[in-house]
Amino acid sequence: MNISTSKAIAIAAIAFVGGVVAANLPPAVAAGTPQPDLSSQAFAVSIYEIAQNFVFGEEFVGSYTKSITLSDGSTREIELTPMIHNGIQVVRFKDTGGHTYMGLNGTTTNGSLMVQVREYDASLAALKEQGWQ
């Protein structure tokens, strides 16, 4: 084996080992990375009760509030607010005294009420990618 072949093998071995090391490093912590401003993103919300449909695909930006009277006569106050919670992009879902979090494209049920949120621009992009205009 000549010297250039030995060098090529050594470089390939070093590159392989470097790749293995890099692949096993922990992901970088994005502490200094600016967080996206979710208050300016458009979302679509749909709210359903098993017996009726209250809202379907209504667009909102910033936050969304709606008072709903269910078929049993009870009233629910719904508030949706996209935000960063514990470093994760979520939508805070407040429902008459309680709250939880869901993903930007999430669905949550509370009793007979179902609330679905879709990130508007991402949904349109996905439809366009599938051939919809």
N, CA, C and O atoms as a MOPAC input file, in Angstrom:
PM7 MOZYME 1SCF
protein

 N      0.85800 1    -1.16400 1     0.00000 1
 C      0.00000 1     0.00000 1     0.00000 1
 C      0.90500 1     1.22800 1     0.00000 1
 O      1.86000 1     1.31600 1     0.77200 1
 N      0.58300 1     2.18100 1    -0.88900 1
 C      1.42500 1     3.37500 1    -0.91700 1
 C      0.90900 1     4.41300 1     0.07600 1
 O     -0.13900 1     4.23100 1     0.69500 1
 N      1.65800 1     5.50000 1     0.21600 1
 C      1.37500 1     6.53400 1     1.22100 1
 C      0.05300 1     7.23900 1     0.94700 1
 O     -0.69400 1     7.51300 1     1.88600 1
 N     -0.25800 1     7.53900 1    -0.30700 1
 C     -1.50700 1     8.25600 1    -0.60000 1
 C     -2.72200 1     7.38700 1    -0.27700 1
 O     -3.74500 1     7.91000 1     0.16600 1
 N     -2.63300 1     6.09300 1    -0.48500 1
 C     -3.73600 1     5.20000 1    -0.12500 1
 C     -3.90100 1     5.15300 1     1.38700 1
 O     -5.02500 1     5.14800 1     1.88800 1
 N     -2.79200 1     5.12000 1     2.11700 1
 C     -2.83700 1     5.12300 1     3.58500 1
 C     -3.45800 1     6.41000 1     4.10500 1
 O     -4.23900 1     6.38600 1     5.05600 1
 N     -3.11100 1     7.54400 1     3.48000 1
 C     -3.67800 1     8.83400 1     3.89500 1
 C     -5.19000 1     8.85900 1     3.62800 1
 O     -5.96200 1     9.32800 1     4.46400 1
 N     -5.59900 1     8.36200 1     2.48200 1
 C     -7.01700 1     8.34600 1     2.13600 1
 C     -7.80100 1     7.48300 1     3.11700 1
 O     -8.89600 1     7.85700 1     3.53600 1
 N     -7.24800 1     6.33500 1     3.48300 1
 C     -7.91400 1     5.45700 1     4.44300 1
 C     -7.98000 1     6.12300 1     5.80900 1
 O     -9.00500 1     6.04600 1     6.48600 1
 N     -6.89300 1     6.78100 1     6.22600 1
 C     -6.86900 1     7.46400 1     7.52100 1
 C     -7.89700 1     8.59500 1     7.55500 1
 O     -8.60900 1     8.75700 1     8.54600 1
 N     -7.97700 1     9.37900 1     6.47200 1
 C     -8.94400 1    10.49100 1     6.40000 1
 C    -10.36800 1     9.94200 1     6.44200 1
 O    -11.22000 1    10.49800 1     7.13600 1
 N    -10.63900 1     8.86600 1     5.71400 1
 C    -11.97100 1     8.26600 1     5.70900 1
 C    -12.33900 1     7.74800 1     7.10400 1
 O    -13.47700 1     7.90200 1     7.54700 1
 N    -11.37400 1     7.13600 1     7.79000 1
 C    -11.63300 1     6.61200 1     9.13000 1
 C    -11.91600 1     7.75600 1    10.10300 1
 O    -12.82600 1     7.66100 1    10.92700 1
 N    -11.13500 1     8.84200 1    10.00900 1
 C    -11.34600 1    10.00200 1    10.88100 1
 C    -12.71300 1    10.62600 1    10.60200 1
 O    -13.43100 1    10.99900 1    11.53000 1
 N    -13.06800 1    10.73700 1     9.32500 1
 C    -14.37200 1    11.30500 1     8.95800 1
 C    -15.50700 1    10.43000 1     9.48900 1
 O    -16.50200 1    10.95600 1     9.98600 1
 N    -15.37700 1     9.11600 1     9.39400 1
 C    -16.39800 1     8.19900 1     9.88700 1
 C    -16.55900 1     8.33700 1    11.40000 1
 O    -17.67700 1     8.44000 1    11.90600 1
 N    -15.44000 1     8.33900 1    12.11100 1
 C    -15.49200 1     8.46900 1    13.57200 1
 C    -16.08300 1     9.82300 1    13.95400 1
 O    -16.87900 1     9.90800 1    14.88900 1
 N    -15.70200 1    10.88200 1    13.24100 1
 C    -16.26600 1    12.20900 1    13.50900 1
 C    -17.77300 1    12.23600 1    13.29100 1
 O    -18.50000 1    12.87100 1    14.05400 1
 N    -18.24200 1    11.55300 1    12.25700 1
 C    -19.68000 1    11.47200 1    11.99700 1
 C    -20.42500 1    10.73500 1    13.09600 1
 O    -21.51000 1    11.14500 1    13.50800 1
 N    -19.83400 1     9.64600 1    13.56800 1
 C    -20.45500 1     8.88700 1    14.65400 1
 C    -20.51600 1     9.73200 1    15.91400 1
 O    -21.53500 1     9.73900 1    16.60500 1
 N    -19.44600 1    10.44200 1    16.21900 1
 C    -19.41900 1    11.31000 1    17.40400 1
 C    -20.46100 1    12.41500 1    17.26900 1
 O    -21.21500 1    12.67100 1    18.20800 1
 N    -20.51100 1    13.07600 1    16.10800 1
 C    -21.46100 1    14.16300 1    15.89600 1
 C    -22.90200 1    13.67800 1    15.98600 1
 O    -23.76400 1    14.38900 1    16.50400 1
 N    -23.16800 1    12.48400 1    15.49000 1
 C    -24.52500 1    11.95000 1    15.52800 1
 C    -24.97600 1    11.63000 1    16.94800 1
 O    -26.17500 1    11.60700 1    17.22700 1
 N    -24.03300 1    11.38400 1    17.84100 1
 C    -24.38200 1    11.02700 1    19.20900 1
 C    -24.28000 1    12.17600 1    20.19400 1
 O    -24.46400 1    11.97400 1    21.39500 1
 N    -23.99100 1    13.37900 1    19.71100 1
 C    -23.97400 1    14.54300 1    20.59200 1
 C    -25.40700 1    14.92900 1    20.93900 1
 O    -26.31000 1    14.74400 1    20.12200 1
 N    -25.63200 1    15.47000 1    22.15700 1
 C    -26.99500 1    15.90500 1    22.50200 1
 C    -27.37500 1    17.12000 1    21.65500 1
 O    -26.50500 1    17.88200 1    21.23300 1
 N    -28.67900 1    17.29900 1    21.40700 1
 C    -29.10700 1    18.45600 1    20.62100 1
 C    -28.75800 1    19.74600 1    21.34900 1
 O    -28.72700 1    19.79200 1    22.57800 1
 N    -28.50000 1    20.77300 1    20.58600 1
 C    -28.13400 1    22.06400 1    21.16600 1
 C    -29.32700 1    22.66100 1    21.89000 1
 O    -30.46600 1    22.52100 1    21.44300 1
 N    -29.07000 1    23.32000 1    22.99500 1
 C    -30.11800 1    24.01400 1    23.73700 1
 C    -30.27100 1    25.39500 1    23.11600 1
 O    -29.29600 1    26.13400 1    22.98200 1
 N    -31.47900 1    25.73400 1    22.74500 1
 C    -31.73900 1    26.98400 1    22.03500 1
 C    -32.10600 1    28.09800 1    22.99800 1
 O    -33.09100 1    28.80500 1    22.78700 1
 N    -31.32200 1    28.25800 1    24.05300 1
 C    -31.63800 1    29.27900 1    25.05300 1
 C    -31.56600 1    30.68300 1    24.47100 1
 O    -32.36900 1    31.54200 1    24.83500 1
 N    -30.62600 1    30.92600 1    23.58000 1
 C    -30.47100 1    32.25900 1    23.03100 1
 C    -31.23800 1    32.47500 1    21.73700 1
 O    -31.19100 1    33.56700 1    21.17100 1
 N    -31.94300 1    31.45700 1    21.25800 1
 C    -32.67200 1    31.56400 1    20.00500 1
 C    -33.95500 1    32.34400 1    20.22400 1
 O    -34.71400 1    32.02500 1    21.13900 1
 N    -34.21900 1    33.35800 1    19.40700 1
 C    -35.45400 1    34.10700 1    19.58800 1
 C    -36.67600 1    33.22800 1    19.31000 1
 O    -36.68800 1    32.45500 1    18.35200 1
 N    -37.68400 1    33.35100 1    20.14300 1
 C    -38.90600 1    32.56800 1    19.99200 1
 C    -39.82200 1    33.23800 1    18.97300 1
 O    -39.84200 1    34.46500 1    18.88300 1
 N    -40.57800 1    32.46000 1    18.20700 1
 C    -41.49600 1    33.04600 1    17.23300 1
 C    -42.61200 1    33.80600 1    17.93800 1
 O    -42.99900 1    33.45200 1    19.05100 1
 N    -43.13200 1    34.85200 1    17.29200 1
 C    -44.22900 1    35.63200 1    17.83900 1
 C    -45.53900 1    35.00300 1    17.38300 1
 O    -46.01100 1    35.26100 1    16.27600 1
 N    -46.11600 1    34.18000 1    18.24400 1
 C    -47.34500 1    33.48000 1    17.88900 1
 C    -48.55300 1    34.39700 1    17.86300 1
 O    -49.59200 1    34.02900 1    17.31400 1
 N    -48.44100 1    35.59000 1    18.44900 1
 C    -49.59000 1    36.49600 1    18.48200 1
 C    -49.93600 1    37.03700 1    17.11000 1
 O    -51.02600 1    37.58200 1    16.93200 1
 N    -49.05300 1    36.91000 1    16.13300 1
 C    -49.34800 1    37.43600 1    14.79400 1
 C    -49.64600 1    36.31800 1    13.78500 1
 O    -49.86000 1    36.60100 1    12.60600 1
 N    -49.66300 1    35.04800 1    14.23100 1
 C    -49.98000 1    33.94000 1    13.34100 1
 C    -51.48600 1    33.74100 1    13.28400 1
 O    -52.18300 1    33.91600 1    14.28300 1
 N    -51.98100 1    33.37600 1    12.11200 1
 C    -53.41000 1    33.12100 1    11.93400 1
 C    -53.72000 1    31.65800 1    12.23100 1
 O    -52.95800 1    30.76900 1    11.85200 1
 N    -54.82200 1    31.41400 1    12.89900 1
 C    -55.28300 1    30.07700 1    13.23500 1
 C    -56.74000 1    29.93500 1    12.80900 1
 O    -57.44200 1    30.93600 1    12.66300 1
 N    -57.19500 1    28.72000 1    12.61100 1
 C    -58.59800 1    28.43300 1    12.34700 1
 C    -59.10600 1    27.56700 1    13.48700 1
 O    -58.45100 1    26.60100 1    13.87700 1
 N    -60.27300 1    27.91200 1    14.02300 1
 C    -60.83600 1    27.15700 1    15.14400 1
 C    -62.17300 1    26.55900 1    14.72500 1
 O    -62.94900 1    27.17700 1    13.99600 1
 N    -62.42500 1    25.34600 1    15.20200 1
 C    -63.71800 1    24.69200 1    15.04200 1
 C    -64.12900 1    24.19300 1    16.41500 1
 O    -63.33100 1    23.57600 1    17.12000 1
 N    -65.37900 1    24.46000 1    16.80000 1
 C    -65.88900 1    24.03300 1    18.10500 1
 C    -67.15100 1    23.20900 1    17.85700 1
 O    -68.05800 1    23.63900 1    17.14500 1
 N    -67.19300 1    22.03900 1    18.44600 1
 C    -68.30900 1    21.11900 1    18.23200 1
 C    -68.86800 1    20.64000 1    19.55700 1
 O    -68.13900 1    20.48200 1    20.53600 1
 N    -70.14800 1    20.41600 1    19.57300 1
 C    -70.78200 1    19.63900 1    20.61500 1
 C    -71.33200 1    18.42000 1    19.89900 1
 O    -71.66800 1    18.49400 1    18.71700 1
 N    -71.42400 1    17.34000 1    20.57700 1
 C    -71.90100 1    16.13100 1    19.91500 1
 C    -73.21900 1    16.42100 1    19.17100 1
 O    -73.44100 1    15.89400 1    18.08100 1
 N    -74.07800 1    17.24400 1    19.75100 1
 C    -75.39700 1    17.50200 1    19.16900 1
 C    -75.39400 1    18.61100 1    18.11000 1
 O    -76.30000 1    18.65200 1    17.27800 1
 N    -74.40600 1    19.50700 1    18.11600 1
 C    -74.43700 1    20.62900 1    17.17700 1
 C    -73.04400 1    21.18500 1    16.90400 1
 O    -72.10100 1    20.93000 1    17.65300 1
 N    -72.93300 1    21.94400 1    15.82900 1
 C    -71.68400 1    22.57600 1    15.40600 1
 C    -71.80000 1    24.06900 1    15.69300 1
 O    -72.71500 1    24.71600 1    15.18300 1
 N    -70.90000 1    24.63400 1    16.49600 1
 C    -70.94400 1    26.05100 1    16.85300 1
 C    -70.10100 1    26.91100 1    15.92200 1
 O    -70.54800 1    27.96300 1    15.46500 1
 N    -68.90200 1    26.46900 1    15.64600 1
 C    -67.95900 1    27.24100 1    14.84300 1
 C    -67.24200 1    26.26800 1    13.92800 1
 O    -66.87000 1    25.17500 1    14.35600 1
 N    -67.04200 1    26.65100 1    12.66800 1
 C    -66.29500 1    25.78900 1    11.75400 1
 C    -65.29900 1    26.63300 1    10.96800 1
 O    -65.69300 1    27.46000 1    10.14600 1
 N    -64.02400 1    26.42700 1    11.21800 1
 C    -62.96200 1    27.06800 1    10.45000 1
 C    -62.91000 1    28.57900 1    10.56100 1
 O    -62.45900 1    29.24600 1     9.63000 1
 N    -63.35300 1    29.13100 1    11.66600 1
 C    -63.31900 1    30.58200 1    11.86000 1
 C    -61.88100 1    31.02100 1    12.14300 1
 O    -61.25000 1    30.51400 1    13.07100 1
 N    -61.36700 1    31.94900 1    11.35800 1
 C    -59.97400 1    32.39700 1    11.49700 1
 C    -59.84000 1    33.38500 1    12.65500 1
 O    -60.71800 1    34.21700 1    12.88100 1
 N    -58.71700 1    33.27900 1    13.39200 1
 C    -58.40400 1    34.26500 1    14.41800 1
 C    -56.90400 1    34.49400 1    14.47200 1
 O    -56.11700 1    33.63400 1    14.07500 1
 N    -56.51800 1    35.65900 1    14.96500 1
 C    -55.11700 1    36.02800 1    15.16000 1
 C    -55.00200 1    36.58300 1    16.56900 1
 O    -55.86600 1    37.34600 1    16.99900 1
 N    -53.96200 1    36.22000 1    17.29200 1
 C    -53.74800 1    36.74200 1    18.63900 1
 C    -54.41300 1    35.88700 1    19.68700 1
 O    -53.74000 1    35.09700 1    20.34900 1
 N    -55.71700 1    36.01700 1    19.86000 1
 C    -56.47000 1    35.15700 1    20.77500 1
 C    -57.90700 1    35.08000 1    20.28500 1
 O    -58.32900 1    35.83500 1    19.41000 1
 N    -58.64300 1    34.14900 1    20.87200 1
 C    -60.01400 1    33.90000 1    20.43600 1
 C    -60.86300 1    33.65400 1    21.67500 1
 O    -60.48200 1    32.87800 1    22.55200 1
 N    -62.00600 1    34.31200 1    21.74500 1
 C    -62.93200 1    34.13200 1    22.85900 1
 C    -64.33700 1    33.94000 1    22.31300 1
 O    -64.75600 1    34.64200 1    21.39200 1
 N    -65.05600 1    32.99100 1    22.88200 1
 C    -66.42800 1    32.73600 1    22.43300 1
 C    -67.22700 1    32.17700 1    23.59300 1
 O    -66.75100 1    31.31200 1    24.32800 1
 N    -68.45200 1    32.67900 1    23.75600 1
 C    -69.39800 1    32.15100 1    24.73100 1
 C    -70.35800 1    31.23600 1    23.98900 1
 O    -70.93200 1    31.62400 1    22.97200 1
 N    -70.53400 1    30.01800 1    24.49700 1
 C    -71.33500 1    29.00600 1    23.81100 1
 C    -72.37700 1    28.45600 1    24.78200 1
 O    -72.05900 1    28.13400 1    25.92700 1
 N    -73.61000 1    28.35400 1    24.32200 1
 C    -74.66400 1    27.71000 1    25.10000 1
 C    -74.89400 1    26.32000 1    24.52500 1
 O    -75.30000 1    26.17300 1    23.37200 1
 N    -74.63300 1    25.30300 1    25.33800 1
 C    -74.76700 1    23.92100 1    24.90500 1
 C    -76.23600 1    23.50900 1    24.86400 1
 O    -77.11000 1    24.21700 1    25.36600 1
 N    -76.48600 1    22.36900 1    24.26600 1
 C    -77.85600 1    21.89200 1    24.11000 1
 C    -78.53900 1    21.61300 1    25.44700 1
 O    -79.76900 1    21.61500 1    25.51500 1
 N    -77.77100 1    21.37200 1    26.51200 1
 C    -78.36800 1    21.16000 1    27.83300 1
 C    -78.64400 1    22.46500 1    28.57200 1
 O    -79.10700 1    22.45300 1    29.71300 1
 N    -78.35100 1    23.61500 1    27.90500 1
 C    -78.60900 1    24.92900 1    28.49100 1
 C    -77.41900 1    25.52400 1    29.22900 1
 O    -77.45100 1    26.70400 1    29.57600 1
 N    -76.37400 1    24.74900 1    29.47800 1
 C    -75.19100 1    25.27900 1    30.16500 1
 C    -74.38700 1    26.18000 1    29.22300 1
 O    -74.39200 1    25.98700 1    28.00800 1
 N    -73.70600 1    27.15500 1    29.80000 1
 C    -72.91000 1    28.09800 1    29.01300 1
 C    -71.44300 1    27.84900 1    29.28300 1
 O    -71.04700 1    27.63400 1    30.42900 1
 N    -70.63500 1    27.87600 1    28.24000 1
 C    -69.18800 1    27.68600 1    28.35300 1
 C    -68.49500 1    28.90000 1    27.75300 1
 O    -68.87500 1    29.37300 1    26.68200 1
 N    -67.48200 1    29.40100 1    28.44300 1
 C    -66.62600 1    30.47600 1    27.94200 1
 C    -65.34200 1    29.84700 1    27.43900 1
 O    -64.59900 1    29.23900 1    28.21000 1
 N    -65.07800 1    29.99100 1    26.15100 1
 C    -63.89200 1    29.40600 1    25.53500 1
 C    -62.90500 1    30.53800 1    25.22900 1
 O    -63.27900 1    31.55800 1    24.65000 1
 N    -61.65200 1    30.34700 1    25.62000 1
 C    -60.59500 1    31.29700 1    25.26700 1
 C    -59.38500 1    30.51400 1    24.77300 1
 O    -58.91100 1    29.59500 1    25.44100 1
 N    -58.89500 1    30.88800 1    23.59700 1
 C    -57.72400 1    30.24000 1    23.00000 1
 C    -56.64500 1    31.28600 1    22.81200 1
 O    -56.90600 1    32.35500 1    22.26200 1
 N    -55.42600 1    30.98800 1    23.26500 1
 C    -54.31500 1    31.92200 1    23.13100 1
 C    -53.05100 1    31.16400 1    22.73200 1
 O    -52.51300 1    30.40600 1    23.54000 1
 N    -52.56600 1    31.35200 1    21.50000 1
 C    -51.27600 1    30.76000 1    21.11400 1
 C    -50.15400 1    31.41000 1    21.92100 1
 O    -50.15000 1    32.62600 1    22.11500 1
 N    -49.20400 1    30.60400 1    22.38800 1
 C    -48.11400 1    31.12300 1    23.21800 1
 C    -46.96800 1    30.12200 1    23.27000 1
 O    -47.06000 1    29.00600 1    22.75700 1
 N    -45.89400 1    30.55400 1    23.90100 1
 C    -44.77900 1    29.65800 1    24.22000 1
 C    -44.93400 1    29.28200 1    25.68900 1
 O    -44.97500 1    30.15700 1    26.55300 1
 N    -45.02000 1    27.97900 1    25.97700 1
 C    -45.15900 1    27.49000 1    27.34800 1
 C    -44.09100 1    26.43100 1    27.56900 1
 O    -44.06700 1    25.40600 1    26.88800 1
 N    -43.21100 1    26.68700 1    28.52600 1
 C    -42.09000 1    25.77500 1    28.80900 1
 C    -41.26500 1    25.50200 1    27.55200 1
 O    -40.79700 1    24.38300 1    27.34600 1
 N    -41.08600 1    26.52900 1    26.70900 1
 C    -40.27400 1    26.41300 1    25.50800 1
 C    -40.95700 1    25.72900 1    24.33800 1
 O    -40.31300 1    25.46400 1    23.32300 1
 N    -42.25500 1    25.43700 1    24.45500 1
 C    -42.98500 1    24.72800 1    23.40900 1
 C    -44.10100 1    25.62400 1    22.87700 1
 O    -44.78300 1    26.29800 1    23.64800 1
 N    -44.28300 1    25.62600 1    21.55900 1
 C    -45.37600 1    26.38200 1    20.95500 1
 C    -46.67800 1    25.63500 1    21.22100 1
 O    -46.83400 1    24.48400 1    20.81400 1
 N    -47.61200 1    26.29000 1    21.90500 1
 C    -48.88200 1    25.67600 1    22.27600 1
 C    -50.02200 1    26.67800 1    22.09000 1
 O    -49.79200 1    27.86000 1    21.83400 1
 N    -51.23400 1    26.19000 1    22.22300 1
 C    -52.41200 1    27.03400 1    22.34100 1
 C    -52.98700 1    26.75400 1    23.72300 1
 O    -53.35000 1    25.62100 1    24.04000 1
 N    -53.06700 1    27.82600 1    24.56200 1
 C    -53.68700 1    27.67100 1    25.88000 1
 C    -55.19600 1    27.64500 1    25.66900 1
 O    -55.74400 1    28.53600 1    25.02100 1
 N    -55.86400 1    26.64800 1    26.20200 1
 C    -57.30400 1    26.46600 1    26.05800 1
 C    -57.94300 1    26.64500 1    27.42700 1
 O    -57.82600 1    25.77900 1    28.29500 1
 N    -58.62300 1    27.77900 1    27.61600 1
 C    -59.36800 1    28.02100 1    28.85200 1
 C    -60.83100 1    27.70500 1    28.57500 1
 O    -61.38800 1    28.11700 1    27.55800 1
 N    -61.44100 1    26.97000 1    29.49000 1
 C    -62.83700 1    26.56200 1    29.33600 1
 C    -63.53300 1    26.69300 1    30.68300 1
 O    -63.47000 1    25.78800 1    31.51500 1
 N    -64.19500 1    27.82600 1    30.89200 1
 C    -64.99000 1    28.08800 1    32.08600 1
 C    -64.28500 1    27.61900 1    33.37000 1
 O    -64.71600 1    26.66900 1    34.02400 1
 N    -63.21400 1    28.29900 1    33.70100 1
 C    -62.53400 1    28.04900 1    34.95900 1
 C    -61.33400 1    27.12900 1    34.88900 1
 O    -60.44400 1    27.23800 1    35.73200 1
 N    -61.26900 1    26.24600 1    33.94000 1
 C    -60.12200 1    25.34900 1    33.82600 1
 C    -59.31400 1    25.70300 1    32.59500 1
 O    -59.78500 1    26.42200 1    31.71300 1
 N    -58.10100 1    25.19800 1    32.54100 1
 C    -57.31200 1    25.40100 1    31.32600 1
 C    -56.35500 1    24.23600 1    31.11600 1
 O    -55.96800 1    23.52500 1    32.04300 1
 N    -55.99700 1    24.08300 1    29.84800 1
 C    -55.04400 1    23.07200 1    29.42900 1
 C    -54.30100 1    23.63500 1    28.23000 1
 O    -54.55200 1    24.76700 1    27.81600 1
 N    -53.39400 1    22.85600 1    27.67300 1
 C    -52.62800 1    23.27900 1    26.50500 1
 C    -52.76800 1    22.21900 1    25.42300 1
 O    -52.88000 1    21.02600 1    25.70600 1
 N    -52.76000 1    22.68100 1    24.18200 1
 C    -52.76900 1    21.75200 1    23.05300 1
 C    -51.78300 1    22.24400 1    22.02100 1
 O    -51.33700 1    23.38900 1    22.08500 1
 N    -51.43800 1    21.40400 1    21.07800 1
 C    -50.52400 1    21.78100 1    20.01400 1
 C    -51.14400 1    22.81600 1    19.08500 1
 O    -52.35200 1    23.04800 1    19.11900 1
 N    -50.30500 1    23.44000 1    18.25000 1
 C    -50.79100 1    24.44400 1    17.31200 1
 C    -51.78200 1    23.85300 1    16.32100 1
 O    -52.59700 1    24.58300 1    15.75700 1
 N    -51.72600 1    22.56300 1    16.10400 1
 C    -52.69200 1    21.84400 1    15.27800 1
 C    -53.28400 1    20.74200 1    16.13900 1
 O    -53.05400 1    19.55700 1    15.90100 1
 N    -54.05800 1    21.15600 1    17.15300 1
 C    -54.53700 1    20.19500 1    18.13100 1
 C    -56.03800 1    20.15100 1    18.25500 1
 O    -56.75100 1    21.03100 1    17.77300 1
 N    -56.50100 1    19.10900 1    18.91200 1
 C    -57.90700 1    18.91300 1    19.21400 1
 C    -58.01300 1    18.50600 1    20.67400 1
 O    -57.26400 1    17.64900 1    21.14200 1
 N    -58.94100 1    19.11900 1    21.39100 1
 C    -59.14800 1    18.79100 1    22.79400 1
 C    -60.64200 1    18.64000 1    23.05100 1
 O    -61.44900 1    19.40400 1    22.52100 1
 N    -60.99900 1    17.67700 1    23.84400 1
 C    -62.39300 1    17.52800 1    24.25500 1
 C    -62.49600 1    17.77000 1    25.74500 1
 O    -61.59200 1    17.44000 1    26.51400 1
 N    -63.62300 1    18.35600 1    26.13700 1
 C    -63.92300 1    18.57500 1    27.54700 1
 C    -65.40400 1    18.26800 1    27.69900 1
 O    -66.25500 1    19.09300 1    27.36600 1
 N    -65.70500 1    17.08500 1    28.19900 1
 C    -67.09800 1    16.63800 1    28.25600 1
 C    -67.60700 1    16.41400 1    26.84300 1
 O    -66.98500 1    15.70400 1    26.05400 1
 N    -68.74700 1    17.02600 1    26.52800 1
 C    -69.32300 1    16.85800 1    25.19700 1
 C    -68.84900 1    17.92900 1    24.22000 1
 O    -69.32700 1    17.97800 1    23.08600 1
 N    -67.92400 1    18.78300 1    24.63500 1
 C    -67.42200 1    19.87000 1    23.79300 1
 C    -66.06100 1    19.49100 1    23.21700 1
 O    -65.18700 1    19.00700 1    23.93600 1
 N    -65.89000 1    19.71500 1    21.91400 1
 C    -64.61700 1    19.46100 1    21.25800 1
 C    -64.15200 1    20.74800 1    20.59700 1
 O    -64.92200 1    21.39500 1    19.88800 1
 N    -62.89600 1    21.12500 1    20.82500 1
 C    -62.30400 1    22.30900 1    20.21600 1
 C    -61.10600 1    21.86000 1    19.39600 1
 O    -60.24500 1    21.12100 1    19.87400 1
 N    -61.06700 1    22.32300 1    18.14900 1
 C    -59.99100 1    21.96000 1    17.22900 1
 C    -59.35700 1    23.24600 1    16.70200 1
 O    -60.06400 1    24.16600 1    16.29100 1
 N    -58.03400 1    23.30800 1    16.71400 1
 C    -57.29700 1    24.47100 1    16.22000 1
 C    -56.32500 1    24.01000 1    15.14900 1
 O    -55.67600 1    22.97500 1    15.30000 1
 N    -56.22300 1    24.76200 1    14.08000 1
 C    -55.26900 1    24.49200 1    13.00500 1
 C    -54.50000 1    25.76700 1    12.71800 1
 O    -55.10200 1    26.83300 1    12.58100 1
 N    -53.16700 1    25.67600 1    12.62400 1
 C    -52.34200 1    26.82800 1    12.24400 1
 C    -52.66000 1    27.11600 1    10.78700 1
 O    -52.42200 1    26.27900 1     9.91700 1
 N    -53.19400 1    28.29200 1    10.52500 1
 C    -53.81500 1    28.62000 1     9.25400 1
 C    -52.84800 1    28.51800 1     8.07300 1
 O    -53.13300 1    27.81600 1     7.10300 1
 N    -51.70300 1    29.21400 1     8.14300 1
 C    -50.76300 1    29.22700 1     7.01500 1
 C    -50.21200 1    27.83700 1     6.72400 1
 O    -50.05600 1    27.46200 1     5.56200 1
 N    -49.91400 1    27.06800 1     7.77600 1
 C    -49.39300 1    25.71300 1     7.57800 1
 C    -50.45200 1    24.82600 1     6.92600 1
 O    -50.12600 1    23.99700 1     6.07600 1
 N    -51.71500 1    24.99200 1     7.31500 1
 C    -52.78700 1    24.20000 1     6.71400 1
 C    -52.96700 1    24.54700 1     5.24300 1
 O    -53.15000 1    23.65700 1     4.41200 1
 N    -52.91600 1    25.83900 1     4.91600 1
 C    -53.03800 1    26.25000 1     3.51600 1
 C    -51.86500 1    25.73400 1     2.69100 1
 O    -52.05200 1    25.28200 1     1.56200 1
 N    -50.66200 1    25.79900 1     3.24500 1
 C    -49.48200 1    25.31400 1     2.53300 1
 C    -49.59500 1    23.81200 1     2.27300 1
 O    -49.24700 1    23.33800 1     1.19200 1
 N    -50.08200 1    23.06700 1     3.26500 1
 C    -50.24300 1    21.61900 1     3.09400 1
 C    -51.27400 1    21.31600 1     2.00600 1
 O    -51.07000 1    20.41800 1     1.18900 1
 N    -52.38400 1    22.06700 1     1.99400 1
 C    -53.38800 1    21.85800 1     0.95200 1
 C    -52.83100 1    22.18400 1    -0.42600 1
 O    -53.08200 1    21.46000 1    -1.38900 1
 N    -52.07400 1    23.27600 1    -0.52100 1
 C    -51.49200 1    23.66800 1    -1.79900 1
 C    -50.50700 1    22.61500 1    -2.28800 1
 O    -50.44400 1    22.31100 1    -3.47900 1
 N    -49.73300 1    22.06000 1    -1.34400 1
 C    -48.77000 1    21.02200 1    -1.68500 1
 C    -49.48300 1    19.76800 1    -2.21200 1
 O    -48.92200 1    19.02200 1    -3.01600 1
 N    -50.70300 1    19.54700 1    -1.76100 1
 C    -51.48000 1    18.39500 1    -2.18700 1
 C    -52.24200 1    18.66500 1    -3.50000 1
 O    -52.93500 1    17.78700 1    -4.01500 1
 N    -52.10500 1    19.88700 1    -4.03000 1
 C    -52.73500 1    20.19800 1    -5.31100 1
 C    -53.95400 1    21.09100 1    -5.20700 1
 O    -54.51400 1    21.47900 1    -6.23200 1
 N    -54.38300 1    21.43000 1    -3.99500 1
 C    -55.52400 1    22.33300 1    -3.84300 1
 C    -55.07700 1    23.75300 1    -4.13000 1
 O    -53.93600 1    24.11900 1    -3.85100 1
 N    -55.95300 1    24.53500 1    -4.67400 1
 C    -55.62300 1    25.94900 1    -4.95900 1
 C    -56.14200 1    26.76900 1    -3.86400 1
 O    -55.98700 1    27.99000 1    -3.88000 1

